Amino acid sequence: MLDRHSLFWKLAILLVGFCLLMIGLSYTWGRHMETQNAFLDEPARQVLRGYASEAERAWRSGGREGLDRWVAAMHEREHGWVGVLDTSLQPLNSAILGPEIMQRLTRLRGVDWPMSRRSIDQPWLRLPFPGAPEQGMLIIELPQRLNPGHYRVLWQVVTNGLIPGLFTLLLCVGLYRMLIVPLNQLREQANAWRADQLSARLDSRTIARHDELGELARAFDQMAERLQGTVNLQQQLLRDLSHEMRTPLSRLRVACDGETDLERLRERLGREVDCMQQLVEGTLQLAWQDAERAPMNLEPIQVQALWELLVEDARYESGWSPERLRCELPGHCWVQGNLNYLAQALENLLRNAIRHSPESGLVRLGGQREGGYWRLWLEDEGGGVAEEDLERIFAPFSRLDGSRPGDGGFGLGLSIARSAVQRQAGTLWAENGKRGLRLCMRLPMHVPASSRVNPLPQVPHLPQTL
């Protein structure tokens, strides 16, 4: 459906306005120029008025004979009928007026009147004597050289060619600015990406447009930000991975050079290889989660049942008693998510809480409804972290305790957990609780059907947290 900001309406308004403008211009300006070209220009009027003055002088000075001489001289100067008449249309000279001439005398025109172009013959003009208009007037057939509209062809070229061409050029400029300029910017940004300039962005005016090109520009910018973020993350992961790999490799070299007990060397090699394998697997998993954007299958999950499965594995690995891993969630806590990703995120949070809890410490899982979401939190009693480090702990390879790589984890668990939660349309953040760190999740709520029997499918075995 077309909305009111669609490019279709802009183009329609522009083209309709252009057509109406051209029609109006052709009608009004064309009629104006046609009317202007129908009148005698001022030099022609002055020539004709001068003839009337000469006729008056000839009549006053020579009477009928003088007028005859002047009319004879006028026939040599101008090709056409010339006569001097009184107000009753009777000749003042010796000329004889025939019926055809008398008929023409009924269609006389003034010098200021428009000259009709519909007539085949030249118009006849009436010019009263300048000094005594009541005594006589000059009647003359308009000479061809004085016809109006000498520049008629020029004005037709201007009216029907130059001005429409100019407005068409302005229309092309408008269409170019509306359509081609944003497309050129998109092409330049694509070329910048091809040149590995991922920080290139479109002009803010193009992004602020409300039509289809503005939507395309915003999609391009979002794609650029996404691509730049993915590349930066992968580059950072490669740098961090190469840095983290140096420590186990250095220990392997030292062990190979100095260890003489083969059994201890074998044990050391196995431990370091496992360490590097976990590091590589965790890094690749984080990179894959960031790059994978395929639609995720979401399903209803009962968080309490999922917690019980995860706690069973955590107790076996850590030796904690069931009383130290408490779930304070109600049984009706259902969320809409992906089972594997949510189990992985919650397991990472649980292992992180166990690792940083003191002896005889407790880990609690709680939550409450917030509109159409469940806000879940996992809180330990490890003392928390500084406020400025609450966001830093989610960065890959971040270890606030300064532990050696592999001994206290590699700093990837919380990064993987946040990525997994975000892929389920959720959010994950950290805050300091009363006794320790509180990790909070916000996930969409799901209300299960009353006939649901098996609330939770089997949870697959998940890798250990890094």
C-alpha positions as CSV (number, residue, x, y, z in Angstrom):
1,M,0.0,0.0,0.0
2,L,1.1,3.5,-0.8
3,D,1.5,5.8,2.2
4,R,1.4,9.6,2.1
5,H,5.2,9.7,2.1
6,S,5.6,7.4,-0.9
7,L,7.8,8.4,-3.8
8,F,4.8,7.8,-6.1
9,W,3.0,10.8,-4.8
10,K,6.1,13.0,-5.1
11,L,6.6,12.0,-8.7
12,A,2.9,12.3,-9.4
13,I,2.7,15.8,-8.0
14,L,5.9,16.9,-9.8
15,L,4.7,15.5,-13.2
16,V,1.1,16.7,-12.9
17,G,2.3,20.2,-11.8
18,F,4.7,20.3,-14.8
19,C,1.9,19.3,-17.2
20,L,-0.5,21.9,-15.8
21,L,2.3,24.6,-15.8
22,M,3.1,23.9,-19.5
23,I,-0.6,24.0,-20.4
24,G,-1.2,27.2,-18.6
25,L,2.0,28.7,-20.0
26,S,1.1,27.7,-23.5
27,Y,-2.4,29.1,-23.2
28,T,-1.7,32.4,-21.4
29,W,1.7,33.4,-22.8
30,G,0.7,32.2,-26.3
31,R,-2.4,34.3,-26.4
32,H,-0.5,37.2,-25.0
33,M,2.1,37.0,-27.6
34,E,-0.4,36.4,-30.4
35,T,-2.3,39.6,-29.2
36,Q,0.9,41.6,-29.0
37,N,1.9,40.6,-32.5
38,A,-1.4,41.7,-33.9
39,F,-0.8,45.4,-33.2
40,L,1.4,47.7,-35.2
41,D,4.6,48.6,-33.6
42,E,5.3,52.3,-32.8
43,P,7.7,53.0,-35.7
44,A,5.0,51.9,-38.1
45,R,2.4,54.0,-36.4
46,Q,4.7,57.0,-36.6
47,V,5.2,56.4,-40.4
48,L,1.5,56.3,-41.0
49,R,0.8,59.3,-38.8
50,G,3.5,61.1,-40.8
51,Y,1.6,60.3,-44.0
52,A,-1.6,61.8,-42.5
53,S,0.3,65.0,-41.6
54,E,1.7,65.2,-45.2
55,A,-1.8,64.7,-46.6
56,E,-3.2,67.5,-44.4
57,R,-0.4,69.9,-45.4
58,A,-0.9,69.1,-49.1
59,W,-4.7,69.8,-48.8
60,R,-4.2,73.0,-46.9
61,S,-1.5,74.3,-49.3
62,G,-2.7,73.0,-52.7
63,G,-6.3,72.0,-52.3
64,R,-7.6,69.4,-54.6
65,E,-4.7,69.7,-57.1
66,G,-2.2,69.5,-54.2
67,L,-3.8,66.3,-52.9
68,D,-3.7,64.8,-56.4
69,R,0.0,65.4,-56.7
70,W,0.6,64.0,-53.2
71,V,-1.5,60.9,-53.8
72,A,0.4,60.3,-57.1
73,A,3.7,60.6,-55.2
74,M,2.4,58.2,-52.5
75,H,1.6,55.6,-55.2
76,E,5.3,55.7,-56.1
77,R,6.3,55.3,-52.4
78,E,3.9,52.7,-51.3
79,H,2.2,49.9,-53.2
80,G,-1.5,49.9,-52.3
81,W,-4.6,52.1,-52.3
82,V,-4.2,55.6,-50.9
83,G,-7.0,58.2,-50.6
84,V,-7.9,61.4,-48.8
85,L,-11.6,61.7,-47.7
86,D,-13.8,63.8,-45.6
87,T,-15.8,62.6,-42.7
88,S,-18.7,61.6,-45.1
89,L,-16.3,59.3,-47.0
90,Q,-16.2,61.7,-50.0
91,P,-12.8,62.2,-51.7
92,L,-11.1,65.6,-51.1
93,N,-9.1,65.1,-54.3
94,S,-10.3,64.2,-57.8
95,A,-10.4,60.5,-57.3
96,I,-13.5,58.5,-58.2
97,L,-14.6,55.8,-55.7
98,G,-16.1,52.6,-57.2
99,P,-18.4,50.1,-55.5
100,E,-15.6,47.8,-54.5
101,I,-13.7,50.7,-52.9
102,M,-16.8,51.9,-51.1
103,Q,-17.4,48.4,-49.7
104,R,-13.8,48.4,-48.4
105,L,-14.3,51.8,-46.8
106,T,-16.9,50.3,-44.5
107,R,-14.2,48.1,-42.9
108,L,-11.6,50.7,-42.0
109,R,-9.4,50.2,-39.0
110,G,-7.7,52.6,-36.7
111,V,-3.9,52.7,-36.4
112,D,-4.2,51.5,-32.8
113,W,-6.5,48.5,-33.6
114,P,-5.3,44.9,-33.9
115,M,-4.6,43.8,-37.4
116,S,-6.6,40.6,-38.2
117,R,-4.6,37.7,-39.6
118,R,-7.7,36.0,-40.9
119,S,-8.2,38.4,-43.8
120,I,-6.5,37.6,-47.1
121,D,-6.2,41.2,-48.1
122,Q,-4.2,43.9,-46.4
123,P,-6.3,46.0,-44.0
124,W,-7.2,49.6,-44.8
125,L,-6.4,52.2,-42.1
126,R,-8.1,55.4,-41.2
127,L,-5.8,58.3,-40.0
128,P,-7.6,61.6,-39.3
129,F,-5.7,64.8,-40.0
130,P,-3.6,65.6,-37.0
131,G,-4.6,69.3,-37.0
132,A,-8.2,69.1,-38.2
133,P,-9.6,65.6,-37.7
134,E,-13.1,66.8,-38.5
135,Q,-12.1,68.1,-41.9
136,G,-10.5,65.0,-43.4
137,M,-8.6,61.8,-43.1
138,L,-6.1,59.7,-44.9
139,I,-7.2,56.2,-46.0
140,I,-4.3,53.9,-46.8
141,E,-3.9,50.2,-47.5
142,L,-1.4,49.0,-44.9
143,P,2.0,48.5,-46.6
144,Q,3.4,45.0,-46.5
145,R,6.6,46.3,-44.9
146,L,4.7,47.7,-41.9
147,N,2.7,44.5,-41.1
148,P,2.9,43.6,-37.4
149,G,4.5,40.4,-36.2
150,H,8.0,40.7,-37.8
151,Y,9.3,38.8,-34.8
152,R,6.4,36.3,-34.8
153,V,8.6,33.3,-35.7
154,L,11.1,34.3,-33.0
155,W,8.4,34.5,-30.4
156,Q,6.9,31.2,-31.5
157,V,10.4,29.6,-31.1
158,V,10.7,31.2,-27.7
159,T,7.1,30.3,-26.6
160,N,6.9,26.8,-28.1
161,G,10.5,25.8,-27.9
162,L,12.8,27.6,-25.6
163,I,10.5,28.1,-22.6
164,P,9.1,24.5,-22.6
165,G,12.7,23.3,-23.0
166,L,13.8,25.3,-20.1
167,F,11.0,24.0,-17.9
168,T,11.7,20.5,-19.0
169,L,15.3,21.0,-18.1
170,L,14.1,22.1,-14.6
171,L,11.9,19.0,-14.4
172,C,14.9,16.8,-15.3
173,V,17.0,18.6,-12.6
174,G,14.2,17.9,-10.0
175,L,14.0,14.3,-11.0
176,Y,17.7,14.0,-10.9
177,R,17.9,15.4,-7.4
178,M,15.0,13.3,-6.3
179,L,16.1,10.0,-7.8
180,I,19.6,9.9,-9.1
181,V,21.5,11.8,-6.4
182,P,20.4,9.3,-3.7
183,L,21.2,6.4,-6.0
184,N,24.6,7.9,-6.7
185,Q,25.2,8.1,-2.9
186,L,24.2,4.4,-2.6
187,R,26.6,3.6,-5.4
188,E,29.4,5.5,-3.7
189,Q,28.8,3.8,-0.4
190,A,28.9,0.4,-2.2
191,N,32.2,1.3,-3.8
192,A,33.5,2.4,-0.4
193,W,32.6,-1.0,1.0
194,R,34.4,-2.6,-1.9
195,A,37.4,-0.5,-1.0
196,D,37.2,-1.8,2.6
197,Q,36.0,1.7,3.8
198,L,33.3,0.3,6.1
199,S,32.9,3.5,8.1
200,A,31.4,5.3,5.0
201,R,27.9,6.6,5.6
202,L,25.2,8.2,3.6
203,D,24.2,11.9,3.8
204,S,21.9,12.7,6.7
205,R,19.4,14.4,4.4
206,T,19.1,11.2,2.4
207,I,18.6,9.1,5.5
208,A,16.0,11.6,6.8
209,R,13.7,11.1,3.7
210,H,10.4,9.5,4.4
211,D,9.9,7.8,1.0
212,E,11.2,4.5,-0.4
213,L,14.6,5.9,-1.1
214,G,14.9,7.0,2.5
215,E,14.0,3.5,3.6
216,L,16.6,2.1,1.3
217,A,19.2,4.5,2.6
218,R,18.5,3.6,6.2
219,A,18.7,-0.1,5.3
220,F,22.0,0.6,3.6
221,D,23.3,2.4,6.7
222,Q,22.1,-0.3,9.0
223,M,23.7,-2.9,6.8
224,A,26.9,-0.9,6.9
225,E,26.9,-0.7,10.6
226,R,26.1,-4.4,10.9
227,L,28.9,-5.3,8.5
228,Q,31.4,-3.0,10.2
229,G,30.5,-4.4,13.6
230,T,30.8,-7.9,12.4
231,V,34.2,-7.3,10.8
232,N,35.5,-5.4,13.8
233,L,34.3,-8.1,16.2
234,Q,36.0,-10.8,14.1
235,Q,39.2,-8.8,13.9
236,Q,39.1,-8.2,17.6
237,L,38.4,-11.9,18.3
238,L,41.4,-12.9,16.1
239,R,43.6,-10.5,17.9
240,D,42.4,-11.6,21.3
241,L,42.6,-15.3,20.3
242,S,46.2,-14.9,19.0
243,H,47.1,-13.2,22.3
244,E,45.3,-15.8,24.5
245,M,46.9,-18.7,22.5
246,R,50.4,-17.4,23.3
247,T,50.2,-18.4,27.0
248,P,49.3,-22.1,26.6
249,L,51.7,-22.4,23.7
250,S,54.5,-20.9,25.8
251,R,53.7,-23.3,28.6
252,L,53.8,-26.2,26.1
253,R,57.2,-25.1,24.9
254,V,58.6,-24.8,28.5
255,A,57.1,-28.2,29.4
256,C,58.6,-29.8,26.3
257,D,62.0,-28.3,26.9
258,G,62.3,-28.9,30.7
259,E,60.0,-31.7,31.7
260,T,61.7,-35.1,32.0
261,D,58.8,-37.1,33.4
262,L,56.9,-38.4,30.4
263,E,53.7,-39.0,32.5
264,R,53.7,-35.5,33.8
265,L,54.5,-34.2,30.3
266,R,51.6,-36.1,28.8
267,E,49.3,-34.8,31.5
268,R,50.5,-31.3,30.9
269,L,50.1,-31.6,27.1
270,G,46.5,-32.9,27.5
271,R,45.6,-30.1,29.8
272,E,47.0,-27.4,27.6
273,V,45.4,-28.9,24.4
274,D,42.1,-29.1,26.2
275,C,42.5,-25.4,27.2
276,M,43.3,-24.4,23.6
277,Q,40.4,-26.4,22.3
278,Q,38.0,-24.7,24.6
279,L,39.4,-21.3,23.7
280,V,39.0,-21.9,20.0
281,E,35.6,-23.4,20.3
282,G,34.3,-20.6,22.4
283,T,35.8,-17.9,20.1
284,L,34.3,-19.6,17.0
285,Q,30.9,-20.0,18.7
286,L,30.8,-16.3,19.6
287,A,31.8,-15.3,16.1
288,W,29.2,-17.6,14.6
289,Q,26.4,-16.3,16.8
290,D,27.3,-12.7,15.7
291,A,27.3,-13.7,12.0
292,E,24.3,-16.0,12.0
293,R,21.1,-14.0,11.4
294,A,18.8,-16.7,10.1
295,P,15.3,-16.8,11.7
296,M,15.3,-18.7,15.0
297,N,12.7,-21.3,16.0
298,L,11.1,-20.1,19.2
299,E,9.0,-22.3,21.5
300,P,7.5,-22.1,24.9
301,I,10.0,-22.9,27.7
302,Q,9.3,-23.4,31.4
303,V,12.3,-21.8,33.1
304,Q,11.9,-23.7,36.4
305,A,12.2,-27.0,34.6
306,L,15.2,-25.9,32.6
307,W,16.9,-24.7,35.8
308,E,16.5,-28.0,37.4
309,L,18.2,-29.8,34.5
310,L,21.1,-27.3,34.6
311,V,21.5,-27.4,38.3
312,E,21.9,-31.2,38.2
313,D,24.9,-30.9,36.0
314,A,26.3,-27.9,37.9
315,R,26.1,-29.8,41.2
316,Y,27.9,-32.8,39.8
317,E,30.8,-30.6,38.5
318,S,31.1,-28.1,41.5
319,G,30.0,-30.4,44.4
320,W,27.5,-27.8,45.6
321,S,24.5,-29.0,47.7
322,P,21.0,-28.4,46.3
323,E,20.3,-25.9,49.1
324,R,22.9,-23.5,47.7
325,L,21.3,-23.4,44.2
326,R,17.9,-22.0,44.8
327,C,15.1,-21.3,42.4
328,E,12.6,-18.7,43.5
329,L,10.6,-18.6,40.3
330,P,6.9,-19.6,40.2
331,G,5.9,-22.6,38.2
332,H,3.9,-20.5,35.7
333,C,7.1,-18.7,34.5
334,W,7.0,-19.5,30.8
335,V,9.0,-17.6,28.2
336,Q,9.1,-17.7,24.4
337,G,12.6,-18.6,23.3
338,N,14.9,-21.1,21.7
339,L,15.7,-24.0,24.1
340,N,19.3,-24.6,23.1
341,Y,20.3,-20.9,23.2
342,L,18.4,-20.2,26.4
343,A,19.9,-23.3,28.1
344,Q,23.4,-22.2,27.0
345,A,23.0,-18.7,28.2
346,L,21.5,-19.7,31.6
347,E,24.2,-22.4,32.1
348,N,27.0,-19.8,31.4
349,L,25.5,-17.4,33.9
350,L,25.2,-20.2,36.5
351,R,28.8,-21.4,36.0
352,N,30.0,-17.8,36.3
353,A,28.0,-17.3,39.5
354,I,29.4,-20.5,41.0
355,R,33.0,-19.7,40.1
356,H,32.8,-16.2,41.8
357,S,30.8,-17.3,44.9
358,P,32.6,-17.6,48.2
359,E,32.6,-20.9,50.2
360,S,29.1,-21.6,51.5
361,G,27.7,-18.9,49.2
362,L,24.3,-19.1,47.6
363,V,23.1,-18.6,44.0
364,R,19.4,-17.6,43.5
365,L,17.3,-17.5,40.4
366,G,14.3,-15.2,40.6
367,G,12.0,-13.2,38.4
368,Q,8.9,-11.2,38.0
369,R,6.5,-10.3,35.2
370,E,6.8,-6.9,33.4
371,G,3.9,-6.5,31.0
372,G,4.4,-9.0,28.2
373,Y,7.9,-10.0,29.4
374,W,9.5,-11.9,32.2
375,R,12.4,-10.3,34.0
376,L,14.7,-13.0,35.3
377,W,17.8,-12.5,37.5
378,L,20.6,-14.7,38.7
379,E,22.3,-13.4,41.8
380,D,25.4,-14.6,43.6
381,E,27.2,-13.6,46.8
382,G,30.6,-12.8,45.3
383,G,30.6,-9.1,46.3
384,G,29.7,-7.7,42.9
385,V,31.9,-5.6,40.6
386,A,32.6,-1.9,40.2
387,E,29.9,0.1,38.6
388,E,32.2,1.1,35.7
389,D,32.8,-2.6,35.0
390,L,29.2,-3.7,34.7
391,E,29.2,-3.5,31.0
392,R,32.8,-4.4,30.5
393,I,32.3,-7.9,31.8
394,F,30.3,-8.8,28.7
395,A,33.3,-7.9,26.4
396,P,35.1,-11.0,25.0
397,F,38.2,-12.1,26.9
398,S,37.4,-9.8,29.8
399,R,38.7,-11.1,33.1
400,L,38.4,-8.6,36.0
401,D,40.2,-10.8,38.5
402,G,43.4,-10.9,36.5
403,S,43.4,-14.7,36.4
404,R,45.6,-16.5,34.0
405,P,43.9,-17.6,30.8
406,G,42.2,-21.0,31.3
407,D,42.4,-20.9,35.1
408,G,39.4,-18.7,35.7
409,G,37.9,-19.0,32.3
410,F,38.7,-17.1,29.1
411,G,36.2,-14.3,29.5
412,L,33.8,-15.6,26.8
413,G,30.9,-17.0,28.8
414,L,29.0,-13.8,29.4
415,S,29.7,-12.6,25.8
416,I,28.2,-15.8,24.5
417,A,25.3,-15.6,26.9
418,R,24.4,-12.1,25.9
419,S,24.6,-12.9,22.2
420,A,22.3,-16.0,22.8
421,V,19.8,-13.9,24.7
422,Q,19.7,-11.1,22.1
423,R,19.0,-13.6,19.3
424,Q,15.8,-14.5,21.1
425,A,14.6,-10.9,21.2
426,G,15.8,-10.5,24.8
427,T,18.3,-8.4,26.7
428,L,20.9,-9.3,29.2
429,W,22.6,-6.8,31.6
430,A,24.4,-6.8,34.9
431,E,23.8,-4.8,38.1
432,N,25.0,-5.1,41.7
433,G,22.6,-6.8,44.1
434,K,22.6,-6.7,47.9
435,R,25.5,-9.3,48.3
436,G,26.9,-9.8,44.9
437,L,26.5,-9.5,41.1
438,R,23.0,-9.8,39.7
439,L,22.7,-10.8,36.0
440,C,19.3,-9.9,34.6
441,M,17.5,-11.2,31.5
442,R,14.3,-9.9,29.9
443,L,12.5,-12.4,27.6
444,P,9.1,-12.4,26.0
445,M,6.4,-14.1,28.1
446,H,4.4,-17.2,27.0
447,V,1.3,-18.5,28.6
448,P,1.2,-22.3,28.2
449,A,-2.0,-24.2,27.4
450,S,-3.7,-25.9,30.3
451,S,-3.4,-29.3,28.5
452,R,0.4,-29.2,28.2
453,V,1.8,-32.4,29.6
454,N,5.5,-32.4,28.7
455,P,6.6,-28.8,29.4
456,L,10.2,-29.2,28.4
457,P,11.9,-31.3,25.7
458,Q,15.2,-33.0,26.4
459,V,18.0,-30.6,26.8
460,P,21.0,-31.5,24.7
461,H,24.5,-31.7,26.3
462,L,26.1,-28.3,26.3
463,P,29.8,-27.5,26.2
464,Q,31.4,-26.2,29.4
465,T,31.5,-22.4,29.8
466,L,34.7,-20.7,28.9
